[in-house]
Amino acid sequence: MIQPTTFSQRDPRWFNNMLGTSKELTIGQAGCLITSIASALVDCGVPTDPDRLNKWLTICNGYAEDDRLVWASLEGIGLHLVDLIDCERVSAPLDKIAQALDYDQFVITEVIVGAHTENPTSHYMRLYAMQQRGGWVIDPWRMPGSEMVGLERYISNPAVGFVGVAIYESRHSTRMWPLPGLDETALHQERICLYRED
């Protein structure tokens, strides 16, 4: 198994940076989704990290309501949304998820952490490998260097444990666009590139 890129939302380099245009939430507090996506982007050749992706999403209308990801906005940097599956009331389609991984697509899963406590929390992770009753995830909540963990740590049965699944595929080979940094010219170019025709 080739080791994937891992990021922690609690990395001190971006922990305290605000998520989108939120006035309350930081990447460290609520950036599990963009941190998981940054991992996938690097593995398909986009030079980024959670902080740079957050800046890009903020500038290029990748957030709605301050800090809620617009799933399809990632087209602008080479990730095509193949499917967005709500699994709260139906079993997760494990065959489809396994097939996506076999096709080198990227799978972001949503689980409920602390489901049987007073404060259940929605949490996103990148699913990296699936087996019969488990697999491997990259959990962005874990500290840097310890993000890769067994799925069974969170759920015993993925069919009922996943409450949401997003499947992306790379379209990066035709879109070599810079992500924003501190340079204003690069940010301007990125905005232009977002709307450029293939």
Buried (B, 14 or more C-beta within 10 A) or exposed (E): EEEBBBBBBBBEEBBEBBBBEBEEBBBBBBBBBBBBBBBBBBBBEBEBBBBBBBBBBBBBEBBEEBBEBBBEBBBBBBBBBBBEBEBEEEEBBBEBBBEBBEEEBBBBBBBBBEEEEEEEEEBBBBBBBBEEEBBBBBBBBBEEEEBBBEBBEBBEEBBEBBBBBBBBBBBBEEBEBBBBEEEEEEBEBBBEBBEEEE
